[in-house]
Amino acid sequence: MNANDISNANDPDLRASLDALRRAAQQARKTAIQTETNLVIVKDGKMQRISADELRQQAKAKEASQT
């Protein structure tokens, strides 16, 4: 299933799950920044660690692009 399939699903809980995952990811970023820990993700099948400093830079860039 991909994001488009999920957003068009008949089950309302399944449709809402994508937004819930996005909120959880954002909260994980905030927690990593607050605790000065790395965020561990899997991208293209490889584990990556993103430092709190890099997360801060990403957050500033996102904020700047929205204004």
Secondary structure, DSSP 8 states (H G I E B T S, - for coil): --HHHHHT-S-HHHHHHHHHHHHHHHHHHHHHHHHT--EEEEETTEEEEE-HHHHHHHHHHHHHHH-
